[in-house]
Amino acid sequence: MDKFGQVVQFQHSMLQQNKDLSFAGFTKQMILEMCILSGCDYLQSLPGMGLKRARALIKRFTTYNQVIKHLRYSISSVPPLYEESFKKALLTFQHQRVYDTITEKIVHLSDISENIEDDGDFLGPYPF
């Protein structure tokens, strides 16, 4: 959603019809990582990193870990805490807290299978 409230709906099933960029061979995980690399609400993009560059890097290296490793050894500067912040953004998109209308409780969007180093408050607070 942009600052004027206009929404663009994203449907994974429609990606293959995109005429500007090819997403052949991309998994949902690769697309999520590409979107975070290009900048999102939870993590600003690196200087010079837009959607096209993020797509090209994910296509070449397949995971954000490999992209960040490549960027650290190339001419781009990667802030010291960028990788940790990236992982938190990724976990937030995958496991954020949401309201379940059936159980009428706050739950995680999907089960957390990874160990989260801190208390997980970045996933969204529990209302009191």
N, C-alpha and C positions, 0 to 999 in steps of 0.2 A: 504494500500500500504506500502510495506517495504522500507528501505533505498535504495534498488537497483531498485525500480520502479516496482517490481512484485506485482500484484494485486490478491487478493482473493475476489471473488464475493460472497456477502452474499444475500441469497434469503430466506425470511421468510417461504415461502411455502415448502422449502426443509429441514427445521429443523427436521421434524419428521423422516427423513431418516438417521439422524446422529446416528452412531453406538456407538460412544464413550460416549456421554452424552444424557440423555433423557430430552426433553423439553416438555413433556406431561403436559398440564395444564398451560403452560406459555402463557401470552398475549404478544403482541408487546411491551407494556409499560414495562412489567417485563424484557423482553430481553434487551431493551434499558437501563434500570436501572442496569441490570447485567453487561452490557458492560462498562458503566461508572464506576461502582464500581471496575471493574478489571483494569481500567486505560484507558485513552483516550487522545486525543490531548488537551482537555480542562481541564483535571483534572488527576493528577497522582494518582495511586492506593495507598491505605494504605499499610504499610509494611506487607508482608505476604499475601496480597490479590491478588490472580490470578483469572483466569476465573473459575476454578473449585470451589474455595471457594466462590466466588461471586454468582455463580449459586446455590450452596447449601444454602446460606443465603437468597437469593431472593425466592427460593422454600419454605423455612421454614417460612419466615416472610412476603412475597408477595410484600412489598413496601420498597423503600430505606429509608423512615422515620423510619420504624420499625427496619430495619437492623442497621441504625446508632444508634438508641436508644439502641439496644442490644449490639452493639460494645462499646458504652460508658460505659455500666455497666459490661462489661466483661474485660478480661485482656488486650484487645487492647486499645491503646491510639488513640483518634480521635482528630486531631487539632481543635482548637476553631472555625475556619471559614470554616471547611470542609463541613458542611451541606449547608451553603450559597453558597459555590463554587460548590457543587454538583447540587444545584437547577439551578444555572446559566448555567452549562454544559448541563443539561437536557433541559432548555429553548433554548439553542443555537442549539442543535440537532433538536428540534421541530420547531423552528421559525427563524432560521438564515436568513439573507438577501441573496437573490439570484436574478439573472437577468432573467426576464420574456421575452422570445423571442417574444411573441405575442404582449404584450403592450410596449415592449422595455423600460421597467422601472425596477428599483430595487424594489422588493417586499419581503415580508416575505414568507418563504417556506409554512407556514400554518398560518391561522389567530391567532392572539394573543388574547386569552380569559382571561388570567390571568393578574393581575396588576403587573407590573414590577416596583420595588421600585426606581430604578435609571433611567437614560435616555436610557438604553438598548443598549449602545454602544458595550457591549460584544457580541451582536448578529451580529456584523459586521458593519463597517462604511458605510455611504452613500457616494458614490464618488461625488466629486465636479468638 
